[in-house]
Amino acid sequence: MKKLMCTATDFIDCVFSGVVKQGQFWGRTPEYLPRRVNRYDGNDLSGLDFRDVDFRCGVDLTRQTLPGGPEYAYVIDAEQAIQQARRIIVESWPDEEKCKDGLGFLGVLEGVVSEGQRQLIMRRSKKDDTANAVLDLIVSYAH
C-alpha cells in the first residue's frame, strides 16, 4: 500500500500486515472536522513493514503491538531522547556537515513531538548513515 493517510480514522483491535510505503496515522483529526480525536487501541502492527510511515499527534504506541527487529528504532520518551541526542551531536560530532544533517533530522522529529506524539517508531535507512547514527543515539537514551 502506498500513501496511506489516516487523518480521521479509528483503529481498534485491528491486525495489519504487508508493506506500507508512505503513511501517516494521526491521533487528532483536522480542525474542520467535528470529531477531534482518533482512537488507536490494541492494534497488532507486528506484521507490517513500515517504509516512511509516521505516527503523529498523540497515537499511543505503547497500546499497540509494534514490529520488531534491528531495522526498527522504537523510542518511548521521544522528547527526552531527542534532547539528549541533540546535546551529544552538538558536543561530540566533529564532522560539521554530518552534524548539520543530524540536527536537521532531529528538528523534524522535534516537530512531530511538539504536535503531541510521545513515542516514535522509525525504520532505519539503507541509504542514510547519518539518520541511522541519530536513531542509534535516540534509542540509546530512550530507556
LONUVEX-344611 format. One record per residue: x, y, z of N, C-alpha, C, CB in turn. Coordinates in Angstrom, 1 decimal, padded with zeros to 4 digits, always signed. Each point is the difference from the previous one (the first is absolute). Glycine has a CB too. Layout:
! LONUVEX-344611
n.px, n.py, n.pz, ca.px, ca.py, ca.pz, c.px, c.py, c.pz, cb.px, cb.py, cb.pz
X, Y, Z, X, Y, Z, X, Y, Z, X, Y, Z
...
//
This chain:
! LONUVEX-344611
n.px, n.py, n.pz, ca.px, ca.py, ca.pz, c.px, c.py, c.pz, cb.px, cb.py, cb.pz
+000.8, -001.2, +000.0, -000.8, +001.2, +000.0, +000.9, +001.2, +000.0, -001.9, -001.2, +001.2
+001.5, +002.2, -001.9, +000.8, +001.3, -000.1, -000.9, +001.2, +000.3, +001.5, -001.1, -001.7
-000.9, +002.0, +002.4, -000.7, +001.3, +000.4, -001.3, -000.2, +000.8, +001.0, +001.0, -002.1
-000.8, -001.8, +003.2, -001.1, -000.2, +000.9, -000.1, +001.2, +001.0, +000.2, -002.6, -000.3
-001.3, +003.4, +000.2, -000.1, +001.1, +000.8, -001.2, -000.2, +000.9, +001.0, +001.5, -001.7
-000.8, -001.7, +003.0, -001.1, -000.3, +000.9, -000.2, +001.2, +000.9, +000.5, -002.4, +000.0
-001.2, +003.4, -000.5, -000.1, +001.3, +000.8, -001.3, +000.0, +000.8, +001.3, +001.2, -001.7
-002.3, -002.0, +001.3, -001.3, +000.0, +000.8, -000.5, -001.5, +000.0, -000.6, +002.4, -000.7
+001.4, -003.2, +001.4, -000.3, -001.5, +000.0, +000.3, -000.5, +001.4, +000.6, -000.2, -002.5
-001.5, -000.7, +002.9, +000.3, -000.7, +001.3, +000.5, -001.4, -000.4, -001.8, +001.3, +001.3
+002.7, -001.9, -000.6, +000.5, -001.3, -000.1, +000.0, -000.7, +001.4, +001.4, +000.6, -002.1
-002.3, -001.5, +002.3, -000.1, -000.7, +001.3, +000.0, -001.5, -000.2, -001.3, +001.9, +000.9
+002.3, -002.6, -000.3, +000.2, -001.4, -000.1, +000.2, -000.5, -001.4, -001.3, -000.2, +002.1
+001.9, +000.9, -003.0, +000.2, -000.3, -001.4, +001.4, -000.7, -000.1, -001.4, +001.9, -000.8
+001.5, -002.8, -000.2, +001.3, -000.6, -000.4, +000.4, +000.5, -001.3, -000.6, -002.1, +001.4
+001.8, +002.6, -001.5, +000.6, +000.5, -001.2, +001.1, -000.9, -000.5, -000.6, +002.4, +000.7
+000.7, -002.6, -002.0, +001.1, -000.7, -000.6, +000.3, +000.6, -001.4, -000.6, -002.1, +001.4
+001.8, +001.7, -001.9, +000.4, +000.5, -001.3, +000.9, +001.2, +000.1, -002.2, -000.8, -000.9
+002.3, +001.5, -000.2, +000.9, +001.1, -000.1, -000.8, +001.3, -000.1, +001.8, -001.5, -001.1
-001.4, +002.5, +001.8, -000.5, +001.4, -000.2, +001.1, +000.9, -000.3, -001.9, -000.4, +001.6
+001.9, +000.9, -002.8, +001.0, +001.0, -000.5, -000.7, +001.4, +000.1, +001.2, -001.7, -001.5
-000.7, +002.5, +002.3, -000.5, +001.4, +000.2, -001.4, -000.1, +000.7, +001.3, +000.8, -002.0
-001.3, -000.6, +003.3, -001.3, +000.0, +000.7, +000.1, +000.9, +001.2, -000.4, -002.3, -000.8
-000.8, +002.8, +001.2, -000.1, +000.8, +001.2, -001.2, -000.5, +000.8, +001.2, +002.0, -001.1
-001.0, -002.2, +002.4, -001.1, -000.3, +000.9, -000.1, +001.2, +001.0, +000.3, -002.6, -000.3
-001.5, +003.2, +000.3, -000.1, +001.2, +000.8, -000.9, -000.2, +001.2, +000.3, +001.4, -002.0
+000.1, -001.0, +003.2, -000.8, -000.1, +001.2, -001.0, +001.0, +000.2, +002.0, -001.0, +001.0
-001.9, +002.1, -001.8, -001.0, +001.1, +000.0, -000.5, +000.2, -001.4, +001.1, +001.1, +002.0
-002.3, -000.7, -002.2, -000.5, +000.2, -001.3, +000.3, +001.5, -000.4, -001.9, -001.7, +000.4
+001.7, +002.0, -001.7, +000.1, +001.3, -000.5, -001.0, +000.9, +000.7, +000.9, -000.8, -002.2
-000.6, +002.1, +002.4, -000.8, +000.9, +000.7, -001.4, +000.2, -000.6, +002.0, +001.2, +000.7
-002.2, -001.4, -002.0, -001.3, +000.2, -000.6, -001.0, -001.1, +000.3, +001.1, +001.2, -001.8
-000.7, -002.3, +002.4, -000.9, -001.1, +000.4, -000.5, +000.2, +001.4, +001.2, -001.6, -001.6
-002.5, +001.2, +001.8, -000.5, +000.2, +001.4, +000.6, -001.0, +001.0, -002.1, +000.7, -001.0
+002.5, -001.9, +000.6, +000.6, -000.9, +000.9, +001.5, +000.4, +000.1, -001.7, -001.9, -000.5
+002.3, +002.0, +001.6, +001.4, +000.4, +000.1, +001.0, -001.1, +000.3, -000.9, +002.1, +000.8
+000.5, -003.2, -000.3, +000.9, -001.1, +000.4, -000.2, -001.3, -000.8, +000.2, +001.1, +002.3
+000.9, -001.7, -002.8, -000.1, -001.3, -000.5, +000.4, -001.0, +001.0, +000.5, +000.9, -002.3
-001.1, -002.1, +002.3, +000.3, -001.0, +001.0, +000.9, -001.1, -000.6, -002.1, +000.5, +001.2
+003.2, -000.7, -000.6, +000.9, -001.1, -000.4, +000.3, -000.8, +001.3, +001.1, +001.3, -001.9
-001.6, -002.6, +001.9, +000.1, -000.7, +001.2, +000.0, -001.5, -000.3, -001.2, +001.8, +001.3
+002.2, -002.5, -000.7, +000.1, -001.5, -000.2, +000.3, -000.5, -001.3, -001.6, +000.0, +001.8
+002.2, +000.8, -002.7, +000.2, -000.5, -001.4, +001.3, -000.8, +000.0, -001.2, +002.0, -000.9
+001.2, -003.0, +000.0, +001.2, -000.8, -000.2, +000.7, +000.5, -001.4, -001.0, -002.0, +001.3
+002.1, +002.7, -001.1, +000.7, +000.5, -001.2, +001.3, -000.8, -000.3, -000.9, +002.3, +000.5
+001.0, -003.4, +000.3, +001.2, -000.8, -000.1, +000.3, -000.6, -001.4, -000.3, -000.5, +002.5
-000.7, +000.3, -003.3, +000.2, -000.6, -001.3, +000.1, +001.1, -001.1, -001.3, -002.0, +000.8
+001.4, +003.2, -000.4, +000.0, +001.1, -000.9, +001.5, +000.5, -000.3, -002.3, +000.7, +000.8
+002.6, -000.5, -002.0, +001.3, +000.5, -000.4, -000.1, +001.4, -000.3, +000.7, -002.2, -000.9
-000.3, +003.1, +001.8, -000.1, +001.5, -000.2, +001.1, +000.5, -000.9, -001.0, +000.2, +002.3
+000.7, +000.6, -003.2, +001.0, +000.7, -000.8, -000.5, +001.5, -000.1, +000.7, -002.2, -001.3
-000.1, +003.1, +002.0, -000.4, +001.4, +000.0, -001.4, +000.1, +000.6, +001.5, +000.5, -002.0
-001.7, -001.0, +003.2, -001.2, +000.0, +000.7, +000.1, +000.8, +001.3, -000.7, -002.2, -001.0
-000.2, +003.1, +001.2, +000.0, +000.9, +001.2, -001.2, -000.2, +000.9, +001.4, +001.6, -001.2
-001.3, -001.6, +002.5, -001.1, +000.1, +000.9, +000.1, +001.4, +000.6, +000.0, -002.5, +000.5
-001.1, +003.3, -000.5, +000.0, +001.4, +000.3, -001.2, +000.3, +000.9, +001.2, +000.5, -002.1
-000.9, +000.6, +002.9, -001.1, +000.7, +000.8, -000.6, -001.0, +001.0, -000.5, +001.5, -002.0
+001.3, -002.2, +002.7, -000.5, -000.7, +001.1, -000.5, -001.5, -000.1, -000.6, +002.2, +000.7
+001.1, -002.9, -001.7, -000.3, -001.4, -000.1, +000.9, -000.7, +001.0, -000.6, +000.1, -002.5
-000.1, -000.8, +003.5, +000.7, -000.6, +001.1, +000.6, -001.4, -000.5, -001.5, +001.2, +001.7
+002.7, -001.2, -002.0, +000.7, -001.2, -000.5, +000.2, -001.0, +001.0, +001.1, +001.3, -001.7
-001.2, -001.0, +003.0, +000.1, -001.0, +001.1, -001.2, -000.9, +000.0, +001.4, +001.6, +001.3
-002.5, -001.2, -001.9, -001.2, -000.8, +000.0, -000.2, -000.8, -001.3, -001.0, +001.8, +001.4
+002.1, -001.9, -002.2, +000.0, -000.8, -001.2, +001.1, -001.0, +000.1, -000.9, +002.0, -001.4
+000.8, -003.1, +000.6, +001.0, -000.9, -000.2, +000.8, +000.4, -001.3, -001.3, -001.9, +001.2
+002.5, +002.2, -001.0, +000.8, +000.6, -001.1, +000.9, -001.0, -000.6, -000.1, +002.2, +001.2
+000.6, -001.9, -002.5, +001.0, -000.9, -000.6, +001.3, +000.1, +000.8, -001.1, +000.2, -002.3
+001.8, -001.3, +002.3, +001.3, +000.0, +000.7, +001.1, -000.3, -001.0, -001.1, -000.7, +002.1
+002.3, +000.6, -001.6, +001.2, -000.3, -000.8, +000.9, +001.2, -000.1, -001.4, -001.6, -001.3
+002.6, +001.3, +000.9, +001.1, +001.0, +000.0, -000.3, +001.1, -001.0, +001.6, -001.7, +000.6
-002.5, +001.6, -001.6, -000.2, +001.0, -000.9, -000.9, +001.1, +000.5, +000.2, -001.6, -001.8
-000.8, +001.4, +003.0, -000.9, +001.0, +000.6, +000.6, +000.6, +001.3, -002.0, -001.3, -000.9
+001.7, +002.6, +001.0, +000.4, +000.7, +001.2, -001.2, +000.5, +000.7, +002.2, +000.7, -001.0
-002.4, -001.2, +002.2, -001.2, +000.3, +000.8, +000.4, +000.9, +001.2, -001.2, -002.1, -000.7
+000.5, +003.2, +000.9, +000.4, +001.0, +001.0, -001.2, +000.2, +000.9, +001.8, +001.1, -001.5
-001.7, -001.4, +002.8, -001.2, +000.2, +000.9, -000.1, +001.5, +000.4, +000.3, -002.4, +000.8
+000.7, +003.0, -000.4, +000.0, +001.4, +000.5, +000.8, +000.8, -001.1, -000.2, -000.6, +002.5
-000.5, +000.9, -003.6, +000.7, +000.7, -001.1, +000.6, +001.3, +000.4, -001.6, -001.2, -001.6
+000.8, +002.0, +002.3, +000.5, +001.4, +000.3, +001.3, +000.0, +000.8, -002.3, +000.7, +000.1
+002.4, -001.6, +000.9, +001.3, +000.0, +000.8, +001.1, -000.6, -000.9, -001.3, -000.3, +002.1
+001.0, -000.8, -002.8, +001.0, -000.6, -000.8, +000.6, +001.0, -001.1, -001.1, -002.3, +000.4
+000.2, +003.0, -001.0, +000.4, +001.0, -001.0, +000.9, +001.1, +000.6, -002.1, -000.4, -001.3
+001.7, +000.9, +002.5, +000.9, +001.0, +000.7, +001.4, -000.5, +000.3, -002.1, +000.9, +001.0
+002.1, -002.2, -000.6, +001.3, -000.6, +000.3, +000.9, -000.2, -001.2, -001.0, -001.1, +002.0
+000.3, +000.7, -003.1, +000.7, -000.2, -001.3, +000.5, +001.3, -000.5, -001.4, -002.0, -000.5
+000.6, +003.1, +000.6, +000.5, +001.3, -000.5, +001.2, +000.4, +000.8, -002.4, +000.6, -000.5
+002.4, -000.8, +001.8, +001.2, +000.4, +000.8, +001.3, -000.7, -000.5, -001.6, +000.5, +002.0
+001.4, -001.8, -002.2, +001.2, -000.8, -000.4, +000.5, +000.4, -001.4, -000.9, -001.9, +001.4
+000.0, +002.1, -002.3, +000.3, +000.4, -001.4, +000.8, +001.3, +000.1, -002.0, -001.2, -001.0
+001.5, +002.2, +001.7, +000.6, +001.3, +000.0, +001.4, +000.0, +000.7, -002.3, +001.0, +000.1
+002.4, -001.8, +001.0, +001.2, -000.1, +000.7, +001.1, -000.9, -000.6, -001.4, +000.5, +002.0
+001.0, -001.5, -002.7, +001.0, -001.0, -000.3, +000.1, -000.5, -001.5, -000.3, -000.7, +002.3
-000.6, +001.2, -003.2, +000.2, -000.4, -001.4, +000.9, +001.0, -000.7, -002.3, -001.0, +000.0
+003.5, +000.6, -000.3, +001.0, +000.9, -000.6, -000.3, +000.4, -001.5, +001.7, -001.0, +001.6
-002.4, +000.2, -002.3, -000.2, +000.3, -001.4, -001.2, +001.0, -000.1, +000.8, -002.4, -000.7
-000.5, +003.6, +000.2, -001.0, +001.1, +000.0, -001.2, -000.4, -000.9, +001.9, +001.6, +000.4
-001.7, -002.1, -001.5, -001.1, -000.4, -000.9, -000.9, -001.1, +000.6, +001.5, +000.7, -002.0
-000.9, -001.7, +002.6, -000.7, -001.1, +000.6, -000.8, +000.6, +001.2, +001.7, -001.7, -000.7
-001.1, +002.6, +001.5, -000.6, +000.6, +001.1, -001.3, +000.8, -000.5, +002.3, +000.2, +001.2
-002.1, +000.6, -002.2, -001.1, +000.8, -000.6, -001.1, -000.9, -000.4, +001.6, +001.8, -000.8
-001.3, -002.9, +000.1, -001.0, -000.9, -000.5, -000.7, -000.7, +001.2, +001.3, -000.4, -002.1
-000.6, +000.0, +003.1, -000.5, -000.6, +001.1, -001.0, +000.9, +000.8, +002.0, -001.4, +000.2
-001.6, +002.6, +000.0, -000.8, +001.0, +000.7, -001.3, +000.3, -000.9, +002.0, +001.0, +001.1
-001.9, -001.0, -002.4, -001.1, +000.2, -000.8, -001.0, -001.2, +000.1, +001.4, +001.3, -001.6
-000.9, -002.5, +001.7, -000.9, -001.2, +000.2, -000.7, +000.1, +001.4, +001.5, -001.4, -001.5
-000.7, +001.8, +002.5, -000.6, +000.2, +001.3, -001.1, +001.1, +000.0, +002.2, -000.7, +001.0
-002.0, +001.7, -001.8, -001.0, +001.1, -000.1, -001.3, -000.5, -000.5, +001.8, +001.6, -000.4
-001.7, -002.5, -000.6, -001.3, -000.6, -000.5, -000.7, -000.8, +001.1, +001.0, -000.1, -002.3
-000.2, -000.7, +003.0, -000.6, -000.8, +001.1, -000.5, +000.9, +001.1, +001.6, -001.9, -000.5
-000.9, +002.9, +000.8, -000.5, +001.0, +001.0, -001.4, +000.6, -000.4, +002.4, +000.5, +000.7
-002.6, -000.3, -001.9, -001.2, +000.5, -000.5, -001.2, -001.0, +000.2, +001.2, +001.3, -001.7
-000.9, -002.5, +001.5, -001.0, -001.1, +000.2, -000.3, -000.1, +001.5, +000.8, -001.3, -002.0
+000.2, +001.4, +002.8, -000.2, -000.1, +001.5, -000.8, +001.3, +000.5, +002.1, -001.4, +000.2
-001.8, +002.6, -000.8, -000.7, +001.2, +000.5, -001.4, -000.1, -000.4, +002.1, +001.3, -000.3
-002.5, -002.1, -000.6, -001.5, -000.2, -000.4, -000.7, -001.0, +000.9, +000.6, +000.7, -002.3
+000.2, -001.3, +003.3, -000.7, -000.9, +000.9, +000.4, -001.4, -000.1, -001.8, +001.6, +000.0
+002.7, -002.0, -000.9, +000.4, -001.4, -000.1, +001.1, -000.3, +001.0, -000.6, +000.0, -002.4
+000.3, -000.8, +003.4, +000.9, -000.3, +001.1, +001.0, -001.1, -000.3, -001.7, +000.8, +001.6
+001.2, -001.8, -002.3, +000.9, -001.1, -000.4, +000.2, +000.0, -001.6, -000.8, -001.4, +002.0
+001.9, +000.8, -002.4, +000.3, +000.0, -001.4, +000.5, -001.4, -000.4, +000.7, +002.4, +000.0
-001.1, -002.9, -001.2, +000.6, -001.2, -000.5, +000.4, +000.4, -001.4, -001.4, -001.6, +001.4
+002.7, +001.3, -001.8, +000.5, +000.3, -001.3, +000.8, -001.1, -000.5, +000.1, +002.4, +000.6
-000.1, -002.6, -001.9, +000.8, -001.0, -000.7, +001.3, +000.6, -000.4, -002.1, -001.1, -000.9
+003.2, +000.4, +001.2, +001.3, +000.4, -000.3, +000.1, +000.1, -001.6, +001.0, -001.0, +002.2
-000.2, +002.0, -002.6, +000.2, +000.2, -001.4, +001.1, -000.9, -000.6, -000.7, +002.4, +000.3
+000.5, -002.9, -001.5, +001.1, -000.7, -000.6, +001.0, +000.9, -000.7, -001.6, -001.9, -000.4
+001.2, +003.2, +000.3, +000.9, +000.9, -000.8, +000.5, +001.2, +000.8, -001.3, -000.6, -001.9
+000.8, +000.8, +003.1, +000.4, +001.2, +000.8, +000.7, -000.3, +001.3, -002.0, +001.2, -001.1
+003.3, -001.3, +001.0, +000.8, -000.3, +001.2, -000.2, +001.0, +001.1, +001.6, -001.2, -001.4
-001.7, +002.5, +001.1, -000.2, +001.0, +001.0, -001.3, -000.2, +000.8, +001.4, +001.6, -001.4
-002.5, -001.8, +000.6, -001.3, -000.3, +000.7, +000.1, -001.2, +000.9, -001.2, +001.0, -002.0
+001.8, -002.0, +001.5, +000.2, -001.2, +000.9, +000.8, +000.3, +001.2, -000.2, -001.5, -002.0
+001.2, +002.3, +001.9, +000.8, +000.3, +001.2, -000.8, +000.8, +001.0, +002.1, +000.1, -001.4
-003.0, +000.8, +000.9, -000.9, +000.8, +000.8, -001.0, -001.0, +000.7, +000.3, +002.1, -001.5
-000.8, -003.0, +000.8, -001.0, -001.0, +000.5, +000.7, -000.8, +001.1, -001.2, -000.1, -002.1
+002.5, -000.3, +001.9, +000.7, -000.7, +001.0, +000.1, +000.8, +001.3, +001.3, -001.2, -001.8
-000.9, +002.5, +001.7, +000.1, +000.9, +001.1, -001.4, +000.1, +000.7, +001.8, +001.2, -001.1
-002.8, -001.0, +000.4, -001.4, +000.1, +000.6, -000.3, -001.2, +000.8, -000.7, +001.6, -001.9
+000.8, -002.8, +001.2, -000.3, -001.2, +000.7, +000.8, -000.3, +001.2, -000.7, -000.9, -002.2
+002.0, +001.3, +002.2, +000.8, -000.2, +001.2, -000.4, +000.8, +001.2, +001.9, -000.4, -001.6
-002.7, +001.5, +001.3, -000.5, +000.8, +001.1, -001.5, -000.3, +000.3, +001.7, +001.8, -000.5
-002.3, -002.7, -000.2, -001.4, -000.2, +000.0, -000.5, -000.8, +001.2, +000.0, +000.2, -002.4
+001.0, -000.9, +003.0, -000.5, -001.0, +001.1, +000.7, +000.4, +001.3, -000.3, -001.8, -001.6
//
